[in-house]
Amino acid sequence: MNDEHQSLATQSTWSYLKAAFWYGFKAPGMGTIPANALAVFGLGIIGLGEPAVWLVGLGLETTYLLAMTFNPRFQRLVRARTSEHADRTADEKRRALLETLPAESQSRLADLDRQCHRVLEINQQNDDLVVDANRAGLDRLKWAYLKLLVARNNLAKLGARESEAELARKVAALEEDLRTSADSELLRQSKSATLGILRERLVNIRRRKESLEEVDSDLNRIEAQVQLVIENASIEGKPHTLSTDIDVASSLVSANLFGDSSMAIADLDREYGTSSVPGRMSRERS
């Protein structure tokens, strides 16, 4: 544990040191100009003619870097910029996931987002701590909802050519054929292998149907819970925190049901501090 803390501290110090070296100012039409890096480069050029300048420059640069790296105000600035960059990256990944969904799912998420915004509006006159807690809870809730929509879309695209009833009829017919026919041993082996494949496909179809029902149930549950919070807050006129009124939706889907989006979702889970593991977010799946 001590080694881990030391590693994190070293990493943070290095990030502050790097930020201090490249620190600069914004110029209209030119973006950010790394003033310190340019000064170091300039002293390096001057030092080619007068090597003593290198020694003076090294002392000045070392003093500057140490002063900036361990300055609490500068550290807060670096953390804020890092957090802002991470938020932008997360938003971009979320938008990319959203674009993979059909229009109906996008509209459904937009409706939930409006309802979540309504929750914050109702609590606006309440304690800032309650509002902040609700905002964080709603963000986690919307992320769980988006993951469920991605899983549902992937499950829908995995639909078989035949329906469950059609496959069941094929299985029953082949079972009857094997019981009554007088085929050669080689042909019976081939039919038995085909029957095994059809049975596996039937199991997959039923499993997919069950997973779709579970995902749909959780999506409906999230929508109903948000409505309940709105109604309770409107009727009682007092703040309701999501930590008690809304259980974040259970993650009923395993990572393999996210399809091509699995890596993006895993990255965002790490950023949000959540998990794609079934049952981790709320309840254990029996």
N, C-alpha and C positions, 0 to 999 in steps of 0.2 A: 504493500500500500504506500509506503514511504517513497519507494522508487517511482511509483505511478505519479504521485504528487510532484516529485522532483522533475519528472519528465514533462508534466503539464506546465510547471513553472518555467522550465527552460524554453519550452515551445512558445509561451506567452512573451517571455523576455525577447526571444528572437523576433517575434512578430512586431513588437514595439521598436526594436532596433532597426528592422528593415523599413518600417513605416517612417521612422525618423530620418533615415538616410534618403528616402525618396520624397520626403515632405517638400511641398512647394505651394504655389499660389495659382489661382485661376486667372487667366488673361482672356479678355474678350476675343472670340474667334480663334483662340489658340489652345483652349483647354487648360489642363493643369501643367504648369511649368515646374519641373523638379529643381528648385533653386539650389538646394544643398548639393545634389549630385552634379549640377553644372559647375558649382563653385569648386568642388573637388577635382573635376575634370580640368577646369581652368588653372588651378594651382599645379596640377600635374604637368600641364604644358609649360607653365612658367618655370617649373623646377628643372626642366630639361636644360635651361640656360643657367640657372642658379640653384644647385641642389639643396642649398640651405633652406630654400622655400618649402621643400618637401617635409623637413623636420618641423618647421613652424606649422605647416598645414596639418600634419599628423596630430600635433598637440591640440590645435584648435578643433579639429574634427572629432577627436576622442572626447574632448570636454563637451562639445555640443551633443554628441550621441548619448553620452551618459546622462547629461542633464535632461534631455528629452525622453529617453527611455524610461527613466524612473520618476518622471513628473506625473503625478496623479491626474492632472487635468488632461495632459496629452494621452495618457492611457485610456481615459474615458472617451476621448475623441476617437481613438483607434477602434475601441470596442463598438462604439456606435456605428462607425463606418462599416465594420465587419458585419455587424448585425443587419444593417441596411442592405448590404450586398447579399447576405444569405437570404433575407426576405425576398429580394428581387429574384434570386435564383429559384427559390421555392415557388413563387408565384408563376414564373415561367414554366416550371415543370408541371404545376397544376393545370395551367392553361393548355399545355400540350396534351395532358391526359384528357381534359375536357373535350378537346377537339376530336379525339378518337371515338367519342360517344355519338349515338344518333341524336337527331334533333329533339326527340321526345325526352330523352334522358337529360340533355342540356337544359331544356325548359323546366324539367322537374327540379333540378338543382337550383336553377334561378329562382323558382318559387320558394324553395326552402331558405335561400339566402335572404329573400325579402322578409320572410317570417322571422328569421333570426334578427334582422335589422329592426323589426318591430319590437322584439323583446328588449333590445337596448334602448329604444326610444321610450318605452314605458318606464324603464328603470332610470332614465336620465336624471330625474330629480332626486334619486337616492344616493346613498353613500358611494363615493368614487371607488372604494375597495370592492363593493358589490358589483358595480358596473364592469370594473376591470376583470374580476373573476368570471363574470358572465361572458365577457368578450372572449376570454381564453377558452372557456368551456364550449362556447358556440363554434370557435375555430376548430377545436378537436372534433366536435360533432359533425361539422360540415365535411371535414376530412374523412371521417368514417363513412359518411354518406356517399362521398365521391368514390371511395374504394369499393363500396357495395355496388354502385352503378357500373363500375368498370368490370367487376366480377360477373354481374348479371349480363352485361353485353357480351362478354367472352363466352359465357355459358350458352347464350342464345345463338351465337355463331357456331357452336359445336353441335347443333341439332343434327340428328341422323336423317337419312333419306326416308326411312320407313318410320311409321309411328309405333308406339309401344304395342298397340293392338295388332298391327300387321306382323311385327316380329314374333309376338306371342303365338299367333296363328301358324307361322312358319315353324316355330319350335314344336308345337303340338303335332303338326302334320308330319314332321320328320321323325318324331318319337313314335308315332303310330306306324309309320312306314317301317321303321327298324323292328318293331314288335311283330309285324305281320308278313313282311316280305321274306322271300327265300333267296336273297342275293348271295353272291359269292362272298367269301371272307374278305377279300380285298376291297370289294365295293362297300361292304358293311363298315370296314375301317374308315374309308373315306367319308361315308355319311356320318359316322360317329364324330369324326374330327370336325365336320361342318356343323354338327349339332352343338358341339362344345363352343365353337366360335359364336354361333347365334345366341347361345345362352349368355355368354360374356357380354355381347352387345346389348342384350335385354337388360342385364344388370346395370350396364353403364347408362342406358336410357333412364332407368328408374332412379339411379343415383343422381343423374343430372336434373331430373324432374324434382326430386326432393331438395336438391341444393337451390334450385330456382325458387321453390316455395319458401325456403328458409330466408333467402336473400330478400324476397318480396315482403316477407313478414317483418324483417328488420327495417326495411325502408319505410314501410307503413308505420312501424312503431316510432321511428324517429319523428316522422311528420306529426303523429298524434301527440307525442310528448311536447314538441315545441308549441303546438296549439294549446295544450294544457297549461303550459307556463304563461302564455299570453292571457288566457282566460282567468287564471288564478290571480295574476298581477292586476288585471283590469278590475276584477270584482272586489278583491280585498284591498287594493290600493297600497300594497306594500311590496318591498323588493323580494324576489325569489331567486336564490342562487342555484345555478345549474348543478352544483355538486350534490345537492339534495333532491332537486326536482327532476333532474334528467340523468339517467344512467346512460353513459355513452354506449352506443350500439355495440353489441357483441360482434367480434370479428369472426363470422361463421365461415369465411372463405379462406382456404389455404393458398399459399403463394402461387401454386401451379395454376389456379383458376384466374390469375391476373394476366396470363398469356404473355404477349410481347411487352406489356407494361410492368412486369414484375420488378425489373431492376429500378425503374423510375420510382415505383411505389416504395421499394425498400429504402432508397435514398431519402425520400421524403419522410418515411417513418423514423429514420434516424434523426432527421432535422427536427421533427415534431416531438421526438421522445416517446413515440408509440410503437406498436408492434403489429405485424401482420399474422402473428401466430393465432390460430383459432382459440377463441375464448379468453384471450389475454386481456382484452379491454374491458370485459364486464363479467362474464360468467363462464364456467367450465362447460364444455359441450359434452353431454352424456353419450 
